[in-house]
Amino acid sequence: MLRHRGGNDEPILLMAPSLGTVSDYLDRLATTPPDSVTVAGDGTEQRIWACHNPEPIAQALRLADPHLLVADGHHRLEAALRFHRNKSNDDSGPASRILALAVDSSRFPPKLAAIHRTVPDIDIGQAVRTASRFARVRRLPTPFEPPHPGHLVLCAEGQAWEVSQICPSLTDSRLRELPRQWHDLDAALATHVLIPELCAAPSVERPFSYTHALPSLTARGQVGVVLPRPTLAQIWRCAESGVALPRKSTSFTPKPEPGQISYLFEYEYEYEHESRWETAGVS
């Protein structure tokens, strides 16, 4: 028998087009002094109120029946769902709950940013020559402005080049087995069209990396691919179609600072010691 004390101090982020009367209730709650005030690393003041009577919120949510979009934390949600299925059949037990932050995006739209890419083992001259074969490429002054939707930027070694109007037949070929809704998403164009062509490889799984910061203009031997930030309209359009966005498409802020709130629980389970290790191949 093993007793485990588990917990989660980072909530999943949910967006709703409207939370209805829930927002009215929270507005009234926010007229009282907060239970906690924290200044985040980016200087944002984050205030938390404890709701000691959650029934009005639960009732309002039942009436509103809002559509909720998992904007961040889908891995934590999936892990919680699996744990609940495997360890508990009791919907009122501690394994049936997970921390979540629901945001009324019609009133408080989150700040959206792009997640950029960095491609190793390639120089900017080679990248520009390759991109010119299938897209419109234009030299940019440096420092450059963030790109607009439908435009990507290649940068390195003090140079920046705008890439746009990628050949439609190439896009259709590269994305033919992927959701149709991805065809106008810059994250899909960067990851599944531009980068594979720059690397001249048949596979889209190239060893590039992701970065929230703008890739360095001074780097040598690698090229940064700068993406425009997505729009809420694009996000909701995919969600309403039941299609997930491409991996690493969005960065949402602000988020609660880790450790501000925690949900702790205890559970017990039994296992056969010998069988567990034998199955794992450990002697």
C-alpha positions as a printed NumPy array, in Angstrom:
array([[  0.   ,   0.   ,   0.   ],
       [  1.427,   3.379,  -1.008],
       [  0.067,   6.714,   0.126],
       [  0.802,   9.608,  -2.207],
       [  0.197,  13.282,  -1.649],
       [ -0.303,  14.916,  -5.003],
       [ -0.961,  18.428,  -6.083],
       [ -1.109,  20.952,  -8.872],
       [ -0.186,  24.614,  -8.606],
       [ -0.612,  25.633, -12.247],
       [ -4.2  ,  25.814, -13.508],
       [ -5.246,  25.027, -17.031],
       [ -6.366,  28.128, -18.952],
       [ -9.894,  28.088, -20.359],
       [-11.39 ,  30.746, -22.625],
       [-15.099,  31.333, -23.077],
       [-16.808,  33.656, -25.576],
       [-18.976,  34.712, -22.631],
       [-19.442,  33.593, -19.045],
       [-22.851,  35.25 , -18.777],
       [-24.033,  36.028, -15.252],
       [-20.889,  34.408, -13.814],
       [-19.048,  37.59 , -14.738],
       [-21.618,  39.692, -12.862],
       [-21.146,  37.597,  -9.729],
       [-17.361,  37.858,  -9.977],
       [-17.606,  41.615, -10.454],
       [-19.471,  41.883,  -7.157],
       [-16.939,  39.615,  -5.446],
       [-14.097,  41.786,  -6.735],
       [-15.477,  44.841,  -4.905],
       [-14.264,  43.237,  -1.668],
       [-10.603,  43.22 ,  -0.561],
       [ -8.587,  40.46 ,  -2.27 ],
       [ -7.251,  37.516,  -0.295],
       [ -3.902,  37.615,  -2.081],
       [ -1.947,  40.183,  -4.099],
       [  1.153,  39.194,  -6.076],
       [  3.32 ,  41.117,  -8.521],
       [  4.317,  38.783, -11.359],
       [  7.679,  38.758, -13.07 ],
       [  6.36 ,  40.955, -15.887],
       [  5.13 ,  43.575, -13.409],
       [  1.462,  42.544, -13.605],
       [ -0.398,  42.79 , -10.307],
       [ -2.38 ,  39.613,  -9.76 ],
       [ -5.173,  39.638,  -7.188],
       [ -7.032,  36.567,  -5.949],
       [-10.363,  36.35 ,  -4.138],
       [-11.491,  33.226,  -2.317],
       [-15.082,  32.257,  -3.059],
       [-16.482,  30.69 ,   0.093],
       [-19.877,  30.002,  -1.473],
       [-19.305,  28.5  ,  -4.946],
       [-22.945,  27.492,  -5.513],
       [-23.947,  30.818,  -7.206],
       [-21.098,  30.335,  -9.701],
       [-22.03 ,  26.708, -10.307],
       [-25.672,  27.664, -10.833],
       [-24.755,  30.499, -13.197],
       [-22.482,  28.192, -15.19 ],
       [-25.262,  25.623, -15.525],
       [-27.57 ,  28.312, -16.887],
       [-24.976,  29.877, -19.17 ],
       [-23.635,  26.536, -20.497],
       [-20.624,  28.304, -22.031],
       [-18.31 ,  26.851, -24.619],
       [-14.904,  26.49 , -23.002],
       [-11.695,  26.347, -25.01 ],
       [ -8.563,  24.812, -23.474],
       [ -6.067,  27.54 , -24.335],
       [ -3.195,  26.236, -22.227],
       [ -2.627,  23.16 , -20.069],
       [ -4.133,  20.436, -22.262],
       [ -1.425,  18.016, -21.119],
       [ -2.334,  18.614, -17.475],
       [ -6.018,  18.136, -18.295],
       [ -5.391,  14.86 , -20.126],
       [ -3.211,  13.596, -17.27 ],
       [ -5.955,  14.459, -14.771],
       [ -8.602,  12.71 , -16.875],
       [ -6.504,   9.549, -17.133],
       [ -5.799,   9.576, -13.418],
       [ -9.502,   9.97 , -12.701],
       [-10.433,   7.098, -15.012],
       [ -7.793,   4.784, -13.555],
       [ -7.999,   5.642,  -9.863],
       [-11.492,   6.82 ,  -9.092],
       [-15.064,   6.19 , -10.125],
       [-16.337,   8.73 ,  -7.657],
       [-17.188,  12.04 ,  -9.348],
       [-17.234,  13.753,  -5.966],
       [-13.747,  12.561,  -4.998],
       [-10.553,  14.629,  -5.088],
       [ -9.39 ,  13.015,  -8.341],
       [-12.41 ,  14.516, -10.119],
       [-11.111,  18.089,  -9.764],
       [ -8.374,  20.143, -11.378],
       [ -7.407,  23.79 , -11.095],
       [ -8.65 ,  25.913, -13.996],
       [ -8.75 ,  29.608, -14.854],
       [-11.746,  30.525, -17.007],
       [-11.487,  33.843, -18.87 ],
       [-14.396,  35.674, -20.47 ],
       [-12.585,  36.53 , -23.704],
       [-15.331,  38.924, -24.845],
       [-14.622,  41.163, -21.834],
       [-10.997,  40.366, -21.07 ],
       [ -9.324,  39.062, -24.225],
       [ -5.939,  37.568, -23.328],
       [ -2.784,  38.897, -24.917],
       [ -1.755,  36.669, -27.783],
       [  1.792,  36.185, -28.98 ],
       [  3.432,  33.867, -31.457],
       [  5.947,  31.136, -30.712],
       [  8.857,  31.354, -33.142],
       [ 11.19 ,  28.715, -34.61 ],
       [ 14.963,  28.388, -34.907],
       [ 16.448,  26.155, -37.599],
       [ 20.052,  24.938, -37.048],
       [ 22.78 ,  24.095, -39.569],
       [ 21.697,  26.57 , -42.232],
       [ 22.823,  30.085, -43.125],
       [ 20.617,  33.011, -44.023],
       [ 21.86 ,  33.237, -47.614],
       [ 20.998,  29.624, -48.292],
       [ 17.59 ,  30.034, -46.642],
       [ 16.74 ,  33.119, -48.711],
       [ 17.77 ,  31.471, -51.99 ],
       [ 15.685,  28.407, -51.22 ],
       [ 12.605,  30.386, -50.144],
       [ 12.802,  32.512, -53.329],
       [ 12.027,  29.418, -55.394],
       [  8.507,  29.044, -54.037],
       [  7.567,  32.333, -52.312],
       [  7.875,  36.102, -52.53 ],
       [ 10.953,  37.175, -50.559],
       [ 11.679,  40.805, -49.647],
       [ 14.637,  42.273, -47.73 ],
       [ 13.65 ,  44.083, -44.531],
       [ 15.449,  46.836, -42.64 ],
       [ 16.702,  45.88 , -39.196],
       [ 15.402,  45.987, -36.594],
       [ 12.205,  44.829, -38.278],
       [  8.585,  45.168, -37.259],
       [  6.626,  42.038, -36.231],
       [  5.16 ,  40.397, -39.339],
       [  1.51 ,  40.646, -40.323],
       [ -0.678,  37.543, -40.82 ],
       [  0.317,  35.671, -43.946],
       [  3.938,  36.804, -43.639],
       [  6.947,  35.098, -42.061],
       [ 10.404,  36.534, -41.412],
       [ 13.766,  34.799, -41.826],
       [ 16.518,  36.409, -39.776],
       [ 20.189,  35.86 , -38.892],
       [ 23.596,  37.514, -39.17 ],
       [ 22.148,  41.031, -39.106],
       [ 19.75 ,  40.347, -41.976],
       [ 15.987,  39.902, -42.152],
       [ 13.837,  38.793, -45.053],
       [ 10.051,  38.698, -45.343],
       [  8.519,  35.558, -46.859],
       [  4.951,  35.692, -48.203],
       [  2.723,  34.33 , -50.977],
       [  3.994,  30.774, -50.665],
       [  3.121,  28.73 , -53.764],
       [ -0.432,  27.355, -53.252],
       [  0.377,  24.031, -54.914],
       [  3.315,  23.527, -52.526],
       [  1.105,  24.395, -49.552],
       [ -1.598,  21.978, -50.69 ],
       [  0.989,  19.235, -51.212],
       [  2.647,  19.681, -47.827],
       [ -0.625,  20.021, -45.917],
       [ -2.779,  17.544, -47.831],
       [ -2.977,  15.061, -44.945],
       [ -3.484,  17.76 , -42.305],
       [ -6.726,  19.583, -41.395],
       [ -8.022,  21.938, -44.055],
       [ -8.397,  24.651, -41.407],
       [ -4.601,  24.768, -41.089],
       [ -3.995,  25.986, -44.628],
       [ -4.129,  29.663, -43.675],
       [ -2.415,  29.321, -40.282],
       [  1.099,  30.756, -40.171],
       [  2.245,  28.174, -37.606],
       [  1.337,  25.376, -40.03 ],
       [  2.993,  27.159, -42.957],
       [  6.197,  27.669, -40.963],
       [  6.408,  24.169, -39.478],
       [  5.038,  22.021, -42.29 ],
       [  5.895,  24.002, -45.433],
       [  8.677,  26.592, -45.064],
       [ 11.041,  24.782, -42.687],
       [ 10.922,  21.398, -44.483],
       [ 11.657,  23.153, -47.779],
       [ 14.545,  25.087, -46.24 ],
       [ 15.974,  21.813, -44.946],
       [ 15.352,  20.071, -48.278],
       [ 14.026,  16.999, -46.501],
       [ 10.978,  14.843, -47.233],
       [ 10.006,  14.738, -43.566],
       [  8.488,  17.653, -41.647],
       [ 10.047,  16.405, -38.41 ],
       [ 13.206,  18.498, -38.484],
       [ 15.398,  19.284, -35.459],
       [ 14.273,  22.885, -35.116],
       [ 13.476,  24.465, -31.777],
       [ 10.744,  26.733, -30.438],
       [ 11.274,  30.062, -28.707],
       [  8.973,  32.677, -27.193],
       [ 11.641,  35.367, -27.642],
       [ 12.5  ,  36.832, -31.025],
       [ 15.32 ,  34.788, -32.589],
       [ 18.682,  36.557, -32.561],
       [ 19.646,  38.576, -35.627],
       [ 23.319,  38.009, -34.877],
       [ 23.274,  34.202, -34.749],
       [ 25.429,  32.308, -37.224],
       [ 24.818,  28.806, -38.483],
       [ 21.11 ,  28.99 , -37.727],
       [ 18.087,  30.881, -39.024],
       [ 15.22 ,  32.28 , -37.002],
       [ 11.689,  31.983, -38.381],
       [  9.558,  34.761, -36.901],
       [  5.783,  34.265, -36.954],
       [  2.964,  36.783, -36.649],
       [  0.728,  36.409, -33.664],
       [ -2.47 ,  34.443, -34.338],
       [ -5.887,  35.999, -33.94 ],
       [ -8.697,  34.982, -31.624],
       [-10.895,  34.555, -34.709],
       [ -8.524,  31.902, -36.08 ],
       [ -8.428,  30.115, -32.739],
       [-12.204,  30.021, -32.324],
       [-12.71 ,  28.997, -35.963],
       [-10.552,  25.907, -35.47 ],
       [-12.095,  25.133, -32.086],
       [-15.64 ,  25.354, -33.432],
       [-14.648,  22.927, -36.197],
       [-13.288,  20.495, -33.617],
       [ -9.729,  20.965, -34.901],
       [ -6.761,  21.562, -32.618],
       [ -4.229,  24.207, -33.593],
       [ -0.776,  23.166, -34.791],
       [  1.72 ,  22.51 , -32.018],
       [  3.216,  25.63 , -30.437],
       [  0.88 ,  28.06 , -32.223],
       [  0.047,  30.453, -29.416],
       [  1.336,  32.032, -26.246],
       [ -1.29 ,  33.443, -23.874],
       [ -0.676,  36.017, -21.157],
       [ -1.201,  36.945, -18.413],
       [ -1.159,  33.711, -16.417],
       [ -1.226,  33.151, -12.671],
       [  2.21 ,  32.919, -11.124],
       [  3.1  ,  29.295, -10.239],
       [  2.561,  28.565,  -6.558],
       [ -0.11 ,  31.209,  -5.954],
       [ -2.804,  28.588,  -5.511],
       [ -2.585,  24.831,  -5.044],
       [ -4.952,  21.907,  -5.007],
       [ -3.643,  19.035,  -2.853],
       [ -5.121,  15.579,  -2.424],
       [ -4.142,  12.145,  -1.157],
       [ -4.761,   8.786,  -2.73 ],
       [ -3.801,   5.184,  -2.083],
       [ -3.157,   2.298,  -4.397],
       [ -1.827,  -1.249,  -4.21 ],
       [  0.53 ,  -3.048,  -6.523],
       [  2.433,  -6.326,  -6.708],
       [  6.104,  -5.403,  -6.231],
       [  7.604,  -8.341,  -8.134],
       [  5.198,  -8.137, -11.054],
       [  5.778,  -4.425, -11.463],
       [  9.552,  -4.754, -11.778],
       [  9.395,  -7.918, -13.908],
       [  7.09 ,  -6.185, -16.356],
       [  9.533,  -3.276, -16.578],
       [ 12.359,  -5.675, -17.43 ],
       [ 14.359,  -4.943, -14.287],
       [ 16.289,  -7.846, -12.704]])
